[in-house]
Amino acid sequence: MDRRRAACRFSGLVLLSLLVVGCSGERFETRDSPPPPAPRLQDSAAPAATAPTAPAASAAPTAAPPVEIRRGTQRFIAPPRPHAEARRGSDGTVSLNFVNVDIRDVAKAVLGDILGLDYVVDGAVQGTVTVETAQPVAPAEILPAFESGLRAAGMGLVERASGYAIVPLAEARRQPALVGTQSPGFGTEAITLRYVGATQLKKLFDPIVPENAIQADPSRNVLLLTGSGADRSSLRAMVEQFDVNWLHGMSFALITVQRADSRRLVEELNQIINAEGSPSAGLVRLIAMTRLNGIVAISPQPQYLDDVRYWAEELDREGEGGERRLFVYRVQNGRASNLAAVLGNIFGTATSGESGGTAGAAAGGASPTRAIAAAMSANATPAAAAASPLATTGPALATGQAAGLGQVQQLRLGEAGRTISVTSDDTNNAIVIYATSREYDLVEQALRKLDTLPLQVLIEAVITEVTLNDTLRFGVEWYFKTGTSNFSLTSGKTALPVQSFPGFSYLLSQGDGIRTVINALDKVTTINVVSSPQLLVLNNQTASLQVGDQVPVATQSSVSTTTANAPVVNSIEYRDTGVILKVTPRVNDSGLVLLDIAQEVSDVATTTSSTLDSPTIQQRRVSSSVAVQDGQTVALGGLIRDNLSRGSNGIPLLKDIPYLGSLFGATDNSRVRTELLVLLTPRVVRSSAEAQAVTDELRRKISTIEPIPIPKAPRP
């Protein structure tokens, strides 16, 4: 007791001195460090531009290959769980001071008197136990402290249905019961793993934990922890530290290879980074992605990915020598055959003498592009070769042109005697180029500038026939200039129209476009709307609309002069009639739309000028080129036609009597003058959102159309 009192006095003096020092010193404020930022995807290299900024004629190397890096948290185990401090309190705290006391006396004092638990002591248990606490502890800490003392003495505490049992430690290990996470006593608890495999984690813990303390269930990915409550708590803390999302801590990088082969580049990078004996061996894993021609790098240290990117760029740059290989450019917004033809015009094609050494199939050192083309064209016909959309001065394949494969061009890039092979694969809409990396960079710059997303133009057209009455006896143009319409027209001198057929071209400078013109004319005359199409067409492409019939016309008749009773053979040609509209828009950067317009309205009439058994096609055609602003309406007209008709009426039979028939009937001669008027409004569609808006507007217009009522049949 004296020794204990001395220790208490010494502890009090130390505590008092610490309190005095703490009051006289500075005050420090502890703050929790902010959590690390969440991993995010970032691009360490400059993103690849859609169109290169260097001029197409420059042979400067392209930008560094794009690299996508996802940096991890570099945490592969969880932080250790802090130990819970003993809860102290003025009420209910207990001090344990048993030194070499018989196990039965300690069990009675702790389990029976203090905790009030039922217990039994196995007959095989003999000996003493030492349990001491330096300071009073809360009741919740008493049982773990007692269990630690039992374990040190070779005994174990097992929970049973009737209470607790104190048995030898070996027997407690042989018959553990499945207990909960916080249950005291010797037992087994199951922990379901989330991120790591149970078998792998058991192999990691086996050398540092007691025998049979951990068992793995790989089918359920569960670990079984066996031991006392304190042992299981320690094992559980270790498992929680390692059961983390290790992929969350790893860093990834996707490196796009521009020139070299990704598989070969991975082999070279492994020799640099993962060489045997290298300090970084095994810290970086490299995977070749052949489909993307890229490399995936995985490492627990993000700084290693920067080194991998550097060496990948250096090795990829070394492939710019004279070695030629195949490159495939996937055309995104145009046609491969058209782009290949433009390349031939830009760089110029080699003459037959310069490229004659490579003509023919893949024999005699022919290029791989020609060899592929020859293999693909084995089953092609001469007609298919002649129908190739790519016209070039380069030599054709000896075996014929493959279906969907353009002719091979030999392009000159300025170096003496150096040519590259270019062909278009129309089936896959791609361009195959056989050249060095430096030569391909030059060609690719031109392709990326040419392969841009084209604009679209919505052409709203209304083709009408206006009946010319007394108000319009001088034509629609005269009425627009002198009438009382609420809009004005701009003449061709300011609108820049170029007409190739008599008529007029005006721009509507005020009003609501086509509807304004139709409403103004409808008040003074009869309007027949021949057609009202809406066409959506790509920029610089021709949209055509035809509503009508194909009429057979005899172009030639022949008969044999040597054979008796030979039949007459007629050559028939079909002519398109009706409404035919062709429009080609061209949009410049300022929004001005250049329109090449070809409009034709044709009718079929009986031939009266000859004895040929062929119809007469009456045509009214307008061909013009105009420049209008986006959304402005252009009016084309001035083509007037006179329709003369003669008829008779009267009393049947009597009106047909010669000389006297005029007394019983009358003859009507009528003349109807009509003018063809074409109204066009171009609207430029620059994005998918505008295209969707145009579609929605057309859908709303269609939904407002009321169906024509069908009269009911009369009841019998």
Secondary structure as GFF3:
##gff-version 3
##sequence-region A 1 716
A	DSSP	alpha_helix	2	24	.	.	.	ID=ss1
A	DSSP	beta_strand	41	42	.	.	.	ID=ss2
A	DSSP	beta_strand	67	70	.	.	.	ID=ss3
A	DSSP	beta_strand	97	102	.	.	.	ID=ss4
A	DSSP	alpha_helix	103	107	.	.	.	ID=ss5
A	DSSP	pi_helix	108	114	.	.	.	ID=ss6
A	DSSP	beta_strand	119	121	.	.	.	ID=ss7
A	DSSP	beta_strand	128	132	.	.	.	ID=ss8
A	DSSP	three_ten_helix	139	141	.	.	.	ID=ss9
A	DSSP	alpha_helix	142	152	.	.	.	ID=ss10
A	DSSP	beta_strand	155	160	.	.	.	ID=ss11
A	DSSP	beta_strand	163	168	.	.	.	ID=ss12
A	DSSP	alpha_helix	169	174	.	.	.	ID=ss13
A	DSSP	beta_strand	187	192	.	.	.	ID=ss14
A	DSSP	alpha_helix	198	205	.	.	.	ID=ss15
A	DSSP	three_ten_helix	206	208	.	.	.	ID=ss16
A	DSSP	beta_strand	214	217	.	.	.	ID=ss17
A	DSSP	beta_strand	222	227	.	.	.	ID=ss18
A	DSSP	alpha_helix	229	242	.	.	.	ID=ss19
A	DSSP	alpha_helix	246	249	.	.	.	ID=ss20
A	DSSP	beta_strand	251	256	.	.	.	ID=ss21
A	DSSP	alpha_helix	262	273	.	.	.	ID=ss22
A	DSSP	beta_strand	285	289	.	.	.	ID=ss23
A	DSSP	beta_strand	294	299	.	.	.	ID=ss24
A	DSSP	alpha_helix	302	317	.	.	.	ID=ss25
A	DSSP	beta_strand	325	330	.	.	.	ID=ss26
A	DSSP	alpha_helix	336	347	.	.	.	ID=ss27
A	DSSP	alpha_helix	352	355	.	.	.	ID=ss28
A	DSSP	three_ten_helix	356	358	.	.	.	ID=ss29
A	DSSP	alpha_helix	368	376	.	.	.	ID=ss30
A	DSSP	alpha_helix	382	386	.	.	.	ID=ss31
A	DSSP	beta_strand	409	412	.	.	.	ID=ss32
A	DSSP	beta_strand	419	425	.	.	.	ID=ss33
A	DSSP	beta_strand	430	435	.	.	.	ID=ss34
A	DSSP	alpha_helix	437	450	.	.	.	ID=ss35
A	DSSP	beta_strand	456	467	.	.	.	ID=ss36
A	DSSP	alpha_helix	476	482	.	.	.	ID=ss37
A	DSSP	beta_strand	489	490	.	.	.	ID=ss38
A	DSSP	alpha_helix	492	495	.	.	.	ID=ss39
A	DSSP	beta_strand	498	499	.	.	.	ID=ss40
A	DSSP	beta_strand	504	508	.	.	.	ID=ss41
A	DSSP	alpha_helix	514	522	.	.	.	ID=ss42
A	DSSP	beta_strand	527	531	.	.	.	ID=ss43
A	DSSP	beta_strand	534	538	.	.	.	ID=ss44
A	DSSP	beta_strand	543	547	.	.	.	ID=ss45
A	DSSP	beta_strand	550	559	.	.	.	ID=ss46
A	DSSP	beta_strand	568	576	.	.	.	ID=ss47
A	DSSP	beta_strand	578	587	.	.	.	ID=ss48
A	DSSP	beta_strand	592	605	.	.	.	ID=ss49
A	DSSP	beta_strand	616	629	.	.	.	ID=ss50
A	DSSP	beta_strand	633	650	.	.	.	ID=ss51
A	DSSP	three_ten_helix	654	656	.	.	.	ID=ss52
A	DSSP	three_ten_helix	661	663	.	.	.	ID=ss53
A	DSSP	beta_strand	665	685	.	.	.	ID=ss54
A	DSSP	alpha_helix	688	703	.	.	.	ID=ss55
###
